[in-house]
Amino acid sequence: MRVTVADGGDAPSDKACGEGILPEGIAAVERLGVALDWSAGRACRGIRFIKGDAAAQAEFGGSAGLGMRRIELHRQLIRAAENSGAVILRRTVVTGIAENLVSASGGNFAADWIIGADGFRSLVRDWAGLESRKSRVRFAFRQHFACAPWTDCVEVHWAEKAHCT
Ligand SMILES: Cc1cc2nc3c(=O)[nH]c(=O)nc-3n(C[C@H](O)[C@H](O)[C@H](O)COP(=O)(O)OP(=O)(O)OC[C@H]3O[C@@H](n4cnc5c(N)ncnc54)[C@H](O)[C@@H]3O)c2cc1C
């Protein structure tokens, strides 16, 4: 199959994210035939939830998870896609679909198969007449710190006033 990916944004792109891939996610990526470069991230063996003095923790068991900058993961996935022959169209907004046709800012594209992978508020899902998922607005902030890791677990910290209603 010839594959064309139209992304309205830039690729690779960054966004607020915890940037952790669980072992199931790693296995899914491997099933796609993508060999991630782990040296660009950090392996993690479990997850720990912390609130004040209380903590609950569990190991993934078996294989490790991976913490990796989202933009780096995207970079590696794009490289793998392009190496397998996919054409990535950047800053190309899809504006509609019809039977065997995708309209985008780059023109019209004939397509035997159309995959809508346009996120949480998917327009493709609406255009295809599938059940619409009206989601709430969510807010997230993200900050990176240049310091040595103090743990090989993902840490989730619960705090007062750290949720919105
Ligand atoms: C704060 C936060 C932390 C998270 N932490 C983690 C984590 O640690 N680990 C984890 O696995 N998940 C995490 N997630 C969830 C993860 O970010 C999402 O599940 C994931 O990004 C969904 O991927 P997606 O490809 O479906 O959608 P998206 O990543 O949203 O990608 C959708 C793409 O579609 C493109 N697009 C949209 N509309 C159009 C259009 N009309 N035309 C062309 N292109 C279009 C966009 O440009 C974008 O590139 C987190 C989410 C949040 C909000």
The ligand as an ORCA input file, in Angstrom:
! r2SCAN-3c Opt
* xyz 0 1
  C      -1.333     16.185     30.327
  C      -1.282     14.885     29.548
  C      -0.350     13.928     29.862
  C      -0.287     12.712     29.145
  N       0.652     11.820     29.480
  C       0.751     10.647     28.782
  C       1.781      9.710     29.044
  O       2.648      9.916     29.904
  N       1.825      8.568     28.310
  C       0.889      8.315     27.320
  O       0.979      7.266     26.666
  N      -0.104      9.194     27.046
  C      -0.187     10.355     27.739
  N      -1.188     11.244     27.442
  C      -2.159     10.905     26.408
  C      -1.559     11.113     25.035
  O      -1.017     12.422     24.893
  C      -2.685     10.917     24.002
  O      -3.351      9.700     24.270
  C      -2.119     10.835     22.607
  O      -1.446     12.033     22.280
  C      -3.239     10.606     21.611
  O      -2.618     10.459     20.338
  P      -3.430     10.725     19.034
  O      -2.504     10.477     17.885
  O      -4.750     10.008     19.089
  O      -3.810     12.297     19.077
  P      -2.864     13.555     19.079
  O      -1.560     13.295     19.732
  O      -3.715     14.678     19.577
  O      -2.545     13.783     17.526
  C      -3.571     14.224     16.647
  C      -2.884     14.734     15.401
  O      -3.867     15.033     14.433
  C      -3.540     16.256     13.826
  N      -4.797     16.848     13.331
  C      -5.926     17.161     14.034
  N      -6.870     17.646     13.224
  C      -6.337     17.627     11.974
  C      -6.820     17.996     10.688
  N      -8.066     18.465     10.515
  N      -6.007     17.859      9.636
  C      -4.740     17.362      9.780
  N      -4.227     16.994     10.975
  C      -5.014     17.124     12.042
  C      -2.852     17.100     14.886
  O      -2.004     18.068     14.294
  C      -2.061     16.008     15.631
  O      -0.770     15.831     15.091
  C      -1.234     12.465     28.120
  C      -2.186     13.450     27.804
  C      -2.216     14.643     28.497
  C      -3.255     15.682     28.117
*
